[in-house]
Amino acid sequence: MNRPSHWILAVLGVTAIALVATGRVQEYLQGAPAGPRTAVAPQPQPARVVPRRDVQAPGVAVHVLKGLVVDRLGWPVESARVSVDARHVDPRQVESRQVESAQARRRADDVSDTDAATRTDAQGRFEVRWAGALQGSLLIEAPGRHAPVRVPPSLDEIQVVLQDALPWPQLGPEPQPASAAPLLVGEGFLKAPQGTDLSGGRVRVPENGALAVPDATGRFVVPLRPGPISLVAWNDGGLVATSEARSTRQQGKVPLPDLVLQPGLCLRGRLVDRSGEPIPDVRVLIENAGSERVVRSDVGGQFCCEGLVPTETAVTVIPHRGSLGLRRIVALNSDVDLLDLVLERPRQEPLRLRVVDQERVPQPWVHVVADQGDGLCRAYGQADAGGEVLLGGLGNGPVAFEVRGTDFDPLSVADFDAPSRTLVVRR
């Protein structure tokens, strides 16, 4: 720095650094006119699409219910709408005191509306989300000739058999919302023999159809009604327990007796066609003491259901791909083998009937319902001007008839002459 040139170089270096820092050099190199620098606004970025997550209210359990919808001949029903009748209250809201919170109720409503309806796929299967207590019903509505039905929720596969639609209402009055009455719940514990896993445990209250799922400790909370209480519990390991209690309270929480699981009875059978060939993969619904179990026949047509209590038990074979279903009532006092159950195929020709009154006068335009298998196979038809009606898809077994007039008023069935296919009604 002893020479003047050194000072000049230092001044030029400081100036260059200042120009680079202010961006003037870049502007000059890019051909931009030098001038006052302005802030450049950032370019707007496209909004990020965040997948919507299910809204879940605190303390409200969400279950995924699965099921199968078939027609009375066992063929899958596609595009049937399955919706949740969510008029129920989660029992845990009593514990957390969220019932009085409008914000919590709105969150619970959001959960109830999330995935609360779906449609069956090409195989007739569906999955629907159910928020809160498993008390209420599913409404199944199919396009075309099928009548809508309501079925209770279940954690086992729900079996739905749709029948012919009728021109008069069949569902009956809608159930009242559970929140319209004071809330009464019961709390208890499900226990298992030493070393037995509690997984897959369920607790049912037959009086109101409520279903509870115990937690990892076996604790369960279930909606109740005042008065006598029956409880039945079972798990996937073939264990079962029953108990009875009585509640004199109208609302609040009631302690329930412990349910201790024990080995139960076994019900088995074999499904075959008319030629004696086994029919595999047929679903069988076992209704025992308020519980429902679904088992399937194996490659040899055999099925087995364990963990049953000694009581009258309903065995329903679900219609399967062209084979009609059937229903048996069994007095279950010990292990039972139903042996071979023969599944029938529908008759090739429709059943042709002639409807007359007691004076043998034809009854035109009346409505006729033929019922086989205790509701598993129901055919509907309307008589023509000569009183004749065709009913298709029936088997060869006995038939129960229901007849209604042109204004849907019930008519009494006086007689059915099978050889002449004459149905006699009394007005």
C-alpha positions, 0 to 999 in steps of 0.5 A: 500500500506504499504506492498510489496504484495499490490504493486504486486497486483496493478501491476498485475491488471494494466497488466490484464486491458491492456491485456483485452484492447488489446484483447489478453485475448479473443484470448487466450480463443478462441485458437487464436495464440497471435501475432500482431493484424490486422484490420479485414475488414468488410464483404460485405453486399448485396446491398440494392435494392431501388425501382425506383421512377419516374423521374419528371422534375421540373414544368412538370405535370404528368397525369394518363390517363385511358381508355377502348379498345373494338372491334366493337362488344363491347368485351374487347381487351386484351394485346393491346399496348397503347403508348404515342406520347410524341412530345409535350412541356409543356407550363410551360417551357416558364415561367421557361425558361427551354427550353434553358436548355439541362439538363432540357430537358433531365429530361423532356425526362426521364419523357416522357419515364417513364411508357409511354407505357402499355398494356390493361388487360383482361377487356380491361382497361389501365392506362398510364402516360402522362408528360407535356401538354395534346396535342398529341395522344395515339397510340393503337396497338392490335395483330391479326385482329385489325387496330391501331388507334390514339386517343387524350388524355383526363382526362375522360375515353378514349373510343377506338373501334378497327376495322378490320385491312386493308391491306393498311395504315390507320393512315396517316402521323405522327403528327409533333413535337410541338417543331418544331414550335415557342412555343405559350401559353395562360394564363387565369383563370377559375372562378365559380359562388360564392360558387361553387367548381372548382374541376374537371375543364378542358379547351379545345382548339378545334383548336389544341385539347390541354387540360389544367387542372386549378390549385386550383386558377383556373389559366390555361396555354394551348398551342395555335396556331396563329389566332382565338382561341376558348375555352370551359371549364367544370367541374364535377358539370355540369357547362360550359363556352365558350369564343373566342379570337385571337392571332396575336403573333407567340410565347410567352404568350398570356393573355386569357379572363376569363372563368366563369362557368354557368349551361349548357344544359342537354342531356339524353336518354335510352338504350334498346335492341330490346325487350325493355329491358334496358341495364345498364353500357353502356358507352356513349361519348358526344362530344360538342363544342370541349369537350368530356364527358363520362357517363354510363347508369344506371340499368334502361338503362338511361344516362344523361349528363349536362353542355353542350352548344347549338351547334351540338352535337355528341352522340356515344354509345360505343359497349357493350358486343355483342351489336353494337354501334351507333352514333347520331348527335343532334342539341342541342338548349335546354334540349333534351331527346333522348328517347329510343335508340335501340342497335342492335345485329349483324346478325347471318349469314355473309353478302355475296356479289358478286362484279361485274363491270358495265358489270356484270363481276365478280371482283376477289381478290378486297378488300371490306370494309363495314361500319355501324354506321359512323365508329363504325362497320367496316368489311373487306373482300377480294373477292375470284376468283369468286368475292364473299366476306364474311363480318361478324359481321354487323347489319341490318342497312344501309351499306356504302361500300369502294372497292379497287383493287388488288393494293389497288387503289380505285374503285367507287361504282356505285350501291348496289342491296340489294335483290341480294347482288350485289355490282357494281363497276366502274373502 
